[in-house]
């Protein structure tokens, strides 16, 4: 199943987790200091929270989580053919090892990714992923 990812900068991670847990009737699927993510089925959404009290914007980035590395590769090829210059930035980010491509749009970057496995470290594999660090 694919789902849209919404990554937000929040001033207080505990307050945000409490609110979004109540809003969606679900607990986070992953919690680390200053970080939480919810893998929701209904609505199909990956909500990622980064504690950044001084962030200039509430929106961190947008993405699409797909079920396999093959789908990431297919999106990479499709975006390349469309002239959008996607960048392969697979590696570790957000406490997970991922296959991933980023594409810059007029309103910011989008990532298309799949999670390969959880990681004990936050990780910053590249220039694009440092946006979430």
N, C-alpha and C positions, 0 to 999 in steps of 0.2 A: 504494500500500500504506500502510495506517495502522500505526502502532506506538506503544507506550507509551514515554513519556520518564521517566527517573529521573535527577534532577539531585542530585548529592551535593556537600557541602562536604568537602574533604579537606585534611589538614594539610600534605602534601607532594605536589605535583603530579607530580613525577618518579617517586616511589615508587608512586603510584597508577596512573600510566600504565603503568609496568612490570608491575604486578600485573594490571591489567585486560587488557592486551595478551596476557599469558599465559593468563589465565582464559578469554578468549573467542577466542584464536587469531587476533587481528586488531589492526592498528595503528589509532590514531585517524584519523578522517577530517578533523579540523581541530585544529590546535595553535596556541595563542597563549600569551604569558606568563601563567601562572596559570590556564590554561584548556585543556580538551581535550574533544572529543566523539567518540564512537564511534557510527556508524550501522550497527548490526548487522542482518544478515538472519536469522541463526539463533542465538539467538532474535530475533524482531523487536523490537528495543529501541534507543532512542536514549539512550545513557548519556552524561551531561554531568557533567564534573568542574570544580569551582571551587576553587582553592586559597584556603582560609580557615582558617588554623591556629587561630584563636581563636573559631570558630563555636560557638554554643551547641548546635547540633544538626547531626547528620550529614546529615539530609535537607534539601535546599535547596527543592525543589518537585517536583511531578509534572506530567505533561502527556501529551498525545496529539498526535503529528505526523500530519497528514493530507496527501494529495497535492495539494490545490488550494485556492485562495481561495474557490471555490464551496462546498466542503465546510465551511470555517470559517464561512461565512455561514449554511449550513444548520444547523450546530450552534448558532450564535448564536440563530437563530430557534427551534430546538427547546428550548434551555435557557430562553429568555425565556418561551415558552409554558408551560413547566413551573414557572415562578415562581422561577427561580434567579438572576435579575438578573445575567446575564453583562455584562462590561465589555469594549468593543472597545479594545484597546490595541496596535493595529498600529503598527509602526515598526521601529527598529533595536535589537536586543538580542542579546547573545551572538555577536557578529561576523556577524550576518545581518540582512537586512531581511525582516520577516515580516508576514503578516496573522495576527492573533491575537485571541482572546477569553480572558478569565480569568473564573473563577467561584470564589467563596469557598465552601468546604465546612466542615463541622464540624471537620475535621482539617487544614485548611490550603487553600491555593489550588491550583487545577488550571488549566493553560492548554491550549487547543486551537489549533494553529497550523500554518501552512505556511511554508516558507522560500522567499522570492522570489529572493533572490540573496545571495551572500556580501558581507561588509563588512570593511573594514580597521580599523574601530573597534568597540569593544565595544557602545557605545550603551546608553542607558537611556531608553526612550520614555515611561515612565509610572510611576505609583506602584507598580503590581504588578511591573513589570519591574525596578524598583530592588531588588527582593528578590534578584535574581541579580547585582547589581553589587557 
